[in-house]
Structure formats: C-alpha cells, structure tokens
Amino acid sequence: MTNRRQFVLRLLPLAGAFALQPGIVRSADPPELSEGDPLAKALGFVVDANKVDQAKYATYTKEQTCANCLHFKTPGAVKALCDIFSKSVPKGGWCSAWAKRV
Ligand code: SF4
C-alpha cells in the first residue's frame, strides 16, 4: 500500500508538467467557429446576434442567441460546443439553425 502511494506521489509532478504543455490540454477544447467558415457563412452565423442581417433572416428575433439554442451544449457558459458545427460558439452568437431550447 505504501509503495502504491509513493508511486502515485512520484507521478504527480510529471502529470502537472504534462498538463502544462500547450497543445495537450487545449486540444480537448473544440476550435472556435469563425464567421468566415463556409458552413457558418451558409447558415448566416454571426458572433454577435445584434449583427444578424434581418432582411435576409426574417424569422430572427432579438431573443434568439446561441445561449438559448438547443444546439448550445453547455447552457450558462460564455462559449460552448455547438453540435451543428462541432465547434465552439459564443453565447451571444446566432445562426439560422437556431432552435429554441425547451
Ligand atoms: S445552431 Fe444554435 S448554438 Fe449553434 S451557432 Fe446556431 S444559434 Fe448558435
């Protein structure tokens, strides 16, 4: 039992050093969706819902944002994975695939 404990204690500094490597821990985060992404363009994605082209997207209302969209995977987060794009989107964003979270 003591040997196992000592073994784990010896690994802790290594685990910390491993976690601090940039590309290792951050690779778990999905990349952020940009407005220039071809699919984002096709669906009218904007990082700021106040900039939605209302002439083009007549069904858009001011209440619609990523934060209250069904596809925003972490309600309450500042940004989260959107399962339409498989990328991170900001809570204040919007696209034409918006669907009300119930
Ligand atoms: S599908 Fe929803 S969460 Fe994803 S970008 Fe569009 S409005 Fe935002």
Backbone and ligand atoms as CSV (ligand in chain L), in Angstrom:
chain,resi,resn,atom,element,x,y,z
A,1,MET,N,N,0.831,-1.196,0.000
A,1,MET,CA,C,0.000,0.000,0.000
A,1,MET,C,C,0.868,1.250,0.000
A,2,THR,N,N,1.882,1.259,0.826
A,2,THR,CA,C,2.783,2.410,0.875
A,2,THR,C,C,3.496,2.582,-0.456
A,3,ASN,N,N,3.883,1.462,-1.061
A,3,ASN,CA,C,4.558,1.543,-2.352
A,3,ASN,C,C,3.670,2.172,-3.418
A,4,ARG,N,N,2.398,1.821,-3.413
A,4,ARG,CA,C,1.470,2.389,-4.390
A,4,ARG,C,C,1.339,3.896,-4.166
A,5,ARG,N,N,1.246,4.267,-2.894
A,5,ARG,CA,C,1.110,5.691,-2.564
A,5,ARG,C,C,2.362,6.463,-3.012
A,6,GLN,N,N,3.516,5.886,-2.757
A,6,GLN,CA,C,4.754,6.551,-3.170
A,6,GLN,C,C,4.834,6.646,-4.691
A,7,PHE,N,N,4.380,5.602,-5.349
A,7,PHE,CA,C,4.388,5.605,-6.815
A,7,PHE,C,C,3.516,6.745,-7.352
A,8,VAL,N,N,2.310,6.881,-6.798
A,8,VAL,CA,C,1.386,7.938,-7.245
A,8,VAL,C,C,1.970,9.305,-6.941
A,9,LEU,N,N,2.553,9.456,-5.760
A,9,LEU,CA,C,3.131,10.750,-5.384
A,9,LEU,C,C,4.296,11.125,-6.305
A,10,ARG,N,N,5.019,10.129,-6.782
A,10,ARG,CA,C,6.136,10.417,-7.705
A,10,ARG,C,C,5.618,10.841,-9.079
A,11,LEU,N,N,4.443,10.372,-9.437
A,11,LEU,CA,C,3.883,10.715,-10.757
A,11,LEU,C,C,3.254,12.110,-10.795
A,12,LEU,N,N,2.860,12.646,-9.654
A,12,LEU,CA,C,2.157,13.927,-9.638
A,12,LEU,C,C,2.920,15.046,-10.326
A,13,PRO,N,N,4.211,15.252,-10.045
A,13,PRO,CA,C,4.926,16.329,-10.754
A,13,PRO,C,C,4.950,16.108,-12.261
A,14,LEU,N,N,5.082,14.862,-12.681
A,14,LEU,CA,C,5.073,14.566,-14.112
A,14,LEU,C,C,3.722,14.891,-14.731
A,15,ALA,N,N,2.659,14.553,-14.022
A,15,ALA,CA,C,1.311,14.832,-14.523
A,15,ALA,C,C,1.105,16.332,-14.649
A,16,GLY,N,N,1.598,17.106,-13.681
A,16,GLY,CA,C,1.475,18.562,-13.741
A,16,GLY,C,C,2.236,19.129,-14.912
A,17,ALA,N,N,3.443,18.662,-15.125
A,17,ALA,CA,C,4.252,19.144,-16.242
A,17,ALA,C,C,3.592,18.784,-17.569
A,18,PHE,N,N,3.007,17.619,-17.649
A,18,PHE,CA,C,2.319,17.166,-18.861
A,18,PHE,C,C,1.115,18.053,-19.148
A,19,ALA,N,N,0.365,18.392,-18.103
A,19,ALA,CA,C,-0.834,19.211,-18.273
A,19,ALA,C,C,-0.504,20.622,-18.725
A,20,LEU,N,N,0.678,21.122,-18.439
A,20,LEU,CA,C,1.057,22.482,-18.814
A,20,LEU,C,C,1.535,22.592,-20.263
A,21,GLN,N,N,1.656,21.482,-20.946
A,21,GLN,CA,C,2.091,21.525,-22.343
A,21,GLN,C,C,0.976,22.091,-23.201
A,22,PRO,N,N,1.129,23.212,-23.880
A,22,PRO,CA,C,0.045,23.822,-24.652
A,22,PRO,C,C,-0.668,22.898,-25.638
A,23,GLY,N,N,-0.753,22.436,-26.403
A,23,GLY,CA,C,-1.346,21.528,-27.366
A,23,GLY,C,C,-1.877,20.245,-26.791
A,24,ILE,N,N,-1.535,19.950,-25.536
A,24,ILE,CA,C,-2.017,18.703,-24.961
A,24,ILE,C,C,-3.351,18.939,-24.272
A,25,VAL,N,N,-3.388,19.877,-23.329
A,25,VAL,CA,C,-4.630,20.131,-22.607
A,25,VAL,C,C,-5.612,20.880,-23.489
A,26,ARG,N,N,-5.125,21.870,-24.221
A,26,ARG,CA,C,-6.041,22.689,-25.012
A,26,ARG,C,C,-6.651,21.942,-26.187
A,27,SER,N,N,-6.036,20.870,-26.606
A,27,SER,CA,C,-6.593,20.154,-27.739
A,27,SER,C,C,-7.949,19.556,-27.398
A,28,ALA,N,N,-8.293,19.473,-26.110
A,28,ALA,CA,C,-9.591,18.967,-25.705
A,28,ALA,C,C,-10.692,19.990,-25.977
A,29,ASP,N,N,-10.314,21.258,-26.068
A,29,ASP,CA,C,-11.297,22.291,-26.349
A,29,ASP,C,C,-11.599,22.292,-27.841
A,30,PRO,N,N,-12.874,22.398,-28.207
A,30,PRO,CA,C,-13.177,22.467,-29.636
A,30,PRO,C,C,-12.684,23.794,-30.206
A,31,PRO,N,N,-12.297,23.841,-31.470
A,31,PRO,CA,C,-11.883,25.109,-32.073
A,31,PRO,C,C,-13.074,26.063,-32.152
A,32,GLU,N,N,-12.759,27.356,-32.166
A,32,GLU,CA,C,-13.836,28.346,-32.243
A,32,GLU,C,C,-14.316,28.495,-33.689
A,33,LEU,N,N,-15.605,28.622,-33.852
A,33,LEU,CA,C,-16.196,28.827,-35.170
A,33,LEU,C,C,-15.967,30.268,-35.601
A,34,SER,N,N,-15.523,30.455,-36.835
A,34,SER,CA,C,-15.360,31.822,-37.347
A,34,SER,C,C,-16.468,32.111,-38.356
A,35,GLU,N,N,-16.778,33.382,-38.501
A,35,GLU,CA,C,-17.819,33.784,-39.455
A,35,GLU,C,C,-17.401,33.481,-40.890
A,36,GLY,N,N,-16.099,33.300,-41.112
A,36,GLY,CA,C,-15.599,33.012,-42.447
A,36,GLY,C,C,-15.680,31.541,-42.838
A,37,ASP,N,N,-15.984,30.678,-41.893
A,37,ASP,CA,C,-16.128,29.250,-42.170
A,37,ASP,C,C,-17.239,29.059,-43.217
A,38,PRO,N,N,-17.013,28.260,-44.249
A,38,PRO,CA,C,-18.020,28.111,-45.319
A,38,PRO,C,C,-19.403,27.684,-44.808
A,39,LEU,N,N,-19.462,26.740,-43.882
A,39,LEU,CA,C,-20.769,26.329,-43.359
A,39,LEU,C,C,-21.382,27.446,-42.513
A,40,ALA,N,N,-20.533,28.152,-41.760
A,40,ALA,CA,C,-21.018,29.280,-40.962
A,40,ALA,C,C,-21.626,30.347,-41.868
A,41,LYS,N,N,-20.958,30.627,-42.975
A,41,LYS,CA,C,-21.487,31.609,-43.935
A,41,LYS,C,C,-22.825,31.146,-44.492
A,42,ALA,N,N,-22.899,29.868,-44.831
A,42,ALA,CA,C,-24.125,29.327,-45.418
A,42,ALA,C,C,-25.309,29.434,-44.464
A,43,LEU,N,N,-25.014,29.358,-43.156
A,43,LEU,CA,C,-26.097,29.419,-42.167
A,43,LEU,C,C,-26.201,30.798,-41.512
A,44,GLY,N,N,-25.474,31.774,-42.033
A,44,GLY,CA,C,-25.586,33.152,-41.542
A,44,GLY,C,C,-25.058,33.343,-40.133
A,45,PHE,N,N,-24.078,32.537,-39.736
A,45,PHE,CA,C,-23.550,32.648,-38.370
A,45,PHE,C,C,-22.874,33.993,-38.136
A,46,VAL,N,N,-23.183,34.597,-36.987
A,46,VAL,CA,C,-22.501,35.813,-36.529
A,46,VAL,C,C,-22.130,35.615,-35.062
A,47,VAL,N,N,-20.984,36.153,-34.651
A,47,VAL,CA,C,-20.572,36.019,-33.252
A,47,VAL,C,C,-21.378,36.950,-32.351
A,48,ASP,N,N,-22.006,37.972,-32.949
A,48,ASP,CA,C,-22.827,38.920,-32.199
A,48,ASP,C,C,-24.210,38.957,-32.844
A,49,ALA,N,N,-25.193,38.416,-32.129
A,49,ALA,CA,C,-26.546,38.312,-32.691
A,49,ALA,C,C,-27.147,39.671,-33.037
A,50,ASN,N,N,-26.603,40.736,-32.489
A,50,ASN,CA,C,-27.105,42.074,-32.837
A,50,ASN,C,C,-26.778,42.434,-34.285
A,51,LYS,N,N,-25.905,41.645,-34.908
A,51,LYS,CA,C,-25.483,41.945,-36.281
A,51,LYS,C,C,-26.133,41.025,-37.320
A,52,VAL,N,N,-27.188,40.331,-36.906
A,52,VAL,CA,C,-27.898,39.470,-37.858
A,52,VAL,C,C,-28.517,40.335,-38.953
A,53,ASP,N,N,-28.383,39.890,-40.183
A,53,ASP,CA,C,-29.000,40.565,-41.319
A,53,ASP,C,C,-30.497,40.230,-41.289
A,54,GLN,N,N,-31.281,41.130,-40.706
A,54,GLN,CA,C,-32.704,40.851,-40.523
A,54,GLN,C,C,-33.478,40.853,-41.838
A,55,ALA,N,N,-32.937,41.497,-42.845
A,55,ALA,CA,C,-33.594,41.462,-44.157
A,55,ALA,C,C,-33.477,40.060,-44.752
A,56,LYS,N,N,-32.350,39.416,-44.490
A,56,LYS,CA,C,-32.113,38.074,-45.031
A,56,LYS,C,C,-32.731,36.988,-44.157
A,57,TYR,N,N,-32.741,37.218,-42.867
A,57,TYR,CA,C,-33.252,36.206,-41.926
A,57,TYR,C,C,-34.460,36.783,-41.186
A,58,ALA,N,N,-35.592,36.806,-41.865
A,58,ALA,CA,C,-36.805,37.442,-41.362
A,58,ALA,C,C,-37.361,36.778,-40.102
A,59,THR,N,N,-37.036,35.506,-39.868
A,59,THR,CA,C,-37.580,34.825,-38.692
A,59,THR,C,C,-36.764,35.113,-37.427
A,60,TYR,N,N,-35.624,35.769,-37.604
A,60,TYR,CA,C,-34.783,36.095,-36.441
A,60,TYR,C,C,-35.500,37.097,-35.528
A,61,THR,N,N,-35.414,36.857,-34.223
A,61,THR,CA,C,-35.902,37.834,-33.247
A,61,THR,C,C,-34.785,38.088,-32.247
A,62,LYS,N,N,-34.841,39.217,-31.575
A,62,LYS,CA,C,-33.786,39.629,-30.638
A,62,LYS,C,C,-33.580,38.630,-29.494
A,63,GLU,N,N,-34.579,37.811,-29.225
A,63,GLU,CA,C,-34.474,36.845,-28.125
A,63,GLU,C,C,-33.611,35.641,-28.502
A,64,GLN,N,N,-33.327,35.467,-29.769
A,64,GLN,CA,C,-32.592,34.280,-30.232
A,64,GLN,C,C,-31.082,34.505,-30.147
A,65,THR,N,N,-30.423,33.702,-29.353
A,65,THR,CA,C,-28.951,33.697,-29.290
A,65,THR,C,C,-28.508,32.251,-29.085
A,66,CYS,N,N,-27.223,32.033,-29.269
A,66,CYS,CA,C,-26.688,30.693,-29.024
A,66,CYS,C,C,-26.994,30.244,-27.589
A,67,ALA,N,N,-27.003,31.182,-26.655
A,67,ALA,CA,C,-27.194,30.836,-25.240
A,67,ALA,C,C,-28.504,30.084,-24.994
A,68,ASN,N,N,-29.547,30.385,-25.780
A,68,ASN,CA,C,-30.820,29.697,-25.541
A,68,ASN,C,C,-31.184,28.768,-26.703
A,69,CYS,N,N,-30.165,28.379,-27.436
A,69,CYS,CA,C,-30.372,27.462,-28.566
A,69,CYS,C,C,-30.196,26.013,-28.109
A,70,LEU,N,N,-30.996,25.164,-28.674
A,70,LEU,CA,C,-30.949,23.730,-28.380
A,70,LEU,C,C,-29.577,23.123,-28.666
A,71,HIS,N,N,-28.864,23.688,-29.625
A,71,HIS,CA,C,-27.588,23.114,-30.064
A,71,HIS,C,C,-26.382,23.593,-29.248
A,72,PHE,N,N,-26.591,24.524,-28.341
A,72,PHE,CA,C,-25.531,25.060,-27.478
A,72,PHE,C,C,-25.389,24.091,-26.313
A,73,LYS,N,N,-24.273,23.336,-26.281
A,73,LYS,CA,C,-24.189,22.164,-25.415
A,73,LYS,C,C,-23.977,22.435,-23.929
A,74,THR,N,N,-23.566,23.663,-23.553
A,74,THR,CA,C,-23.348,23.941,-22.134
A,74,THR,C,C,-24.115,25.200,-21.742
A,75,PRO,N,N,-25.421,25.056,-21.478
A,75,PRO,CA,C,-26.207,26.234,-21.098
A,75,PRO,C,C,-25.560,26.963,-19.913
A,76,GLY,N,N,-25.513,28.273,-20.005
A,76,GLY,CA,C,-24.927,29.082,-18.931
A,76,GLY,C,C,-23.465,29.424,-19.163
A,77,ALA,N,N,-22.820,28.759,-20.107
A,77,ALA,CA,C,-21.408,29.022,-20.389
A,77,ALA,C,C,-21.255,30.259,-21.277
A,78,VAL,N,N,-20.087,30.875,-21.220
A,78,VAL,CA,C,-19.787,32.029,-22.072
A,78,VAL,C,C,-19.638,31.588,-23.529
A,79,LYS,N,N,-19.046,30.417,-23.714
A,79,LYS,CA,C,-18.960,29.809,-25.048
A,79,LYS,C,C,-19.068,28.302,-24.855
A,80,ALA,N,N,-19.533,27.645,-25.888
A,80,ALA,CA,C,-19.730,26.196,-25.765
A,80,ALA,C,C,-19.749,25.552,-27.143
A,81,LEU,N,N,-19.633,24.252,-27.135
A,81,LEU,CA,C,-19.709,23.484,-28.361
A,81,LEU,C,C,-21.106,23.602,-28.963
A,82,CYS,N,N,-21.144,23.857,-30.249
A,82,CYS,CA,C,-22.410,23.824,-30.997
A,82,CYS,C,C,-22.392,22.519,-31.775
A,83,ASP,N,N,-23.424,21.713,-31.606
A,83,ASP,CA,C,-23.388,20.403,-32.267
A,83,ASP,C,C,-23.738,20.470,-33.752
A,84,ILE,N,N,-24.129,21.621,-34.244
A,84,ILE,CA,C,-24.322,21.766,-35.694
A,84,ILE,C,C,-22.966,21.886,-36.386
A,85,PHE,N,N,-22.077,22.686,-35.781
A,85,PHE,CA,C,-20.777,22.959,-36.394
A,85,PHE,C,C,-19.638,22.119,-35.808
A,86,SER,N,N,-19.870,21.489,-34.659
A,86,SER,CA,C,-18.817,20.780,-33.924
A,86,SER,C,C,-17.656,21.710,-33.596
A,87,LYS,N,N,-18.000,22.970,-33.326
A,87,LYS,CA,C,-17.018,23.973,-32.915
A,87,LYS,C,C,-17.630,24.809,-31.812
A,88,SER,N,N,-16.752,25.571,-31.147
A,88,SER,CA,C,-17.190,26.422,-30.053
A,88,SER,C,C,-17.787,27.716,-30.597
A,89,VAL,N,N,-18.895,28.123,-29.995
A,89,VAL,CA,C,-19.543,29.383,-30.387
A,89,VAL,C,C,-19.798,30.207,-29.130
A,90,PRO,N,N,-19.839,31.546,-29.252
A,90,PRO,CA,C,-20.098,32.383,-28.081
A,90,PRO,C,C,-21.593,32.421,-27.756
A,91,LYS,N,N,-21.898,32.659,-26.494
A,91,LYS,CA,C,-23.308,32.656,-26.084
A,91,LYS,C,C,-24.131,33.729,-26.790
A,92,GLY,N,N,-23.460,34.794,-27.225
A,92,GLY,CA,C,-24.172,35.886,-27.893
A,92,GLY,C,C,-24.260,35.746,-29.396
A,93,GLY,N,N,-23.832,34.604,-29.920
A,93,GLY,CA,C,-23.863,34.391,-31.362
A,93,GLY,C,C,-25.238,33.958,-31.848
A,94,TRP,N,N,-25.309,33.677,-33.117
A,94,TRP,CA,C,-26.562,33.226,-33.735
A,94,TRP,C,C,-26.290,32.659,-35.114
A,95,CYS,N,N,-27.138,31.727,-35.545
A,95,CYS,CA,C,-27.161,31.302,-36.949
A,95,CYS,C,C,-28.574,30.839,-37.263
A,96,SER,N,N,-28.837,30.606,-38.532
A,96,SER,CA,C,-30.196,30.277,-38.969
A,96,SER,C,C,-30.635,28.873,-38.567
A,97,ALA,N,N,-29.737,28.087,-37.955
A,97,ALA,CA,C,-30.133,26.774,-37.439
A,97,ALA,C,C,-30.622,26.871,-35.994
A,98,TRP,N,N,-30.747,28.104,-35.493
A,98,TRP,CA,C,-31.194,28.301,-34.104
A,98,TRP,C,C,-32.504,27.549,-33.870
A,99,ALA,N,N,-32.580,26.875,-32.729
A,99,ALA,CA,C,-33.796,26.167,-32.323
A,99,ALA,C,C,-33.966,26.387,-30.829
A,100,LYS,N,N,-35.144,26.750,-30.421
A,100,LYS,CA,C,-35.408,27.089,-29.024
A,100,LYS,C,C,-35.134,25.905,-28.099
A,101,ARG,N,N,-34.343,26.180,-27.079
A,101,ARG,CA,C,-34.117,25.181,-26.028
A,101,ARG,C,C,-35.377,25.123,-25.177
A,102,VAL,N,N,-35.895,23.940,-24.919
A,102,VAL,CA,C,-37.118,23.820,-24.098
A,102,VAL,C,C,-36.803,23.313,-22.717
L,1,SF4,S1,S,-27.070,26.232,-34.065
L,1,SF4,FE1,FE,-27.576,27.409,-32.242
L,1,SF4,S2,S,-25.773,27.288,-30.920
L,1,SF4,FE2,FE,-25.142,26.704,-32.989
L,1,SF4,S3,S,-24.386,28.600,-33.906
L,1,SF4,FE3,FE,-26.529,28.365,-34.490
L,1,SF4,S4,S,-27.683,29.543,-32.942
L,1,SF4,FE4,FE,-25.605,29.178,-32.126
